[in-house]
Amino acid sequence: MPLEFLNPSRSFDEARKAVRFIGHDGMFEVPFLIEAEALAANGRKGLETTEAACLAAFDAARGSIHTRARKLYSGGRRTTYTITAADMR
């Protein structure tokens, strides 16, 4: 079964300066984290790392972020996945 993103919710992790979101592989939840630098690498140079700025950047690039998340997930199963700036290039 392919990785799906059924729940559009996301949250900001202040300590990690990243956005958390969840994918689903069948009945399994797959946690993801995308770093603020990765959001900036997705065309948002000079992105502020505030909660509002990161969540807005995530929402604007949701499709490409999900595509990268699927690619990262296909590389092997882990307990959590972190999308970095290098992954977004």
N, C-alpha and C positions, 0 to 999 in steps of 0.2 A: 504494500500500500504506500503511495507517495506521501511525503510530508505535506501536511495542510496547515493553514493558519486560520482556524475557525473563529478564534476569539481575537477581536481587534484591540483588546486592551494592551497597554504597555505602561511601564512605570520607570521613573528615574531613580537611579542608584547614586545618591550624592557622594558616598564614600569612593565609589569606583569611577565616577564621572562617566556613566554609561546608561543606556536604556535597556531594560529587561523586557522580553516578550516570550510568548510560548507558542510552540508548534505542536502538532499532533500527528503521531504515526499510529493510526488505528486508535486503540484505547490508551496509548501511552502519551503522556505529556513530555515534551522535549524543551527544556529551558535554554534560552539564548540570551546573550548579552552583547550589545554593540557599543563599542567605545566611542566617546565623543570625537576622538580623532578620526575614527572611521566615518562618522557622519560628515566631518569636514572634508574628508577625502572624496566624498561623493558629490563634490561640486559646491560645497558650502565653505569655502576658504574663510578663515578668520571667524569661524563659528564660536560664539560664546558657549561656555560650558555650563550655563545656567539650566535649570530644569525646563523652563519654558522654551528656550532656544533649542535644546536637544530634542524635546518632544515634538516641536514643530518641524525640525529637520527630519526626524524619523517619519513623521506623517507624510511629508513631502516626497520622501524616497522609499516609502513602504514596499512598493513592487520590486525595486532593485535589491532592497535589503532581504526580502523573502527569497529572491532568486539566489542570492549569495548564501543565505542560510541553508537552502536546499543543497547547494553544492558542497558546503562544509559538512553537512549531515551525511551526504553520500560517501564521504571519505572514511567512515567508520563510526561506530556507536561509542558515545561517551556519556557521562552523566550530565554535563553541561557544555555549551558551545559558546566561545567568545569570538565575535567578528572584530577584526582589527582593521586598521587603515590599509594594510597590505592586502587584505582580502577584498577590499572595495575597489582596487585598481584593476 
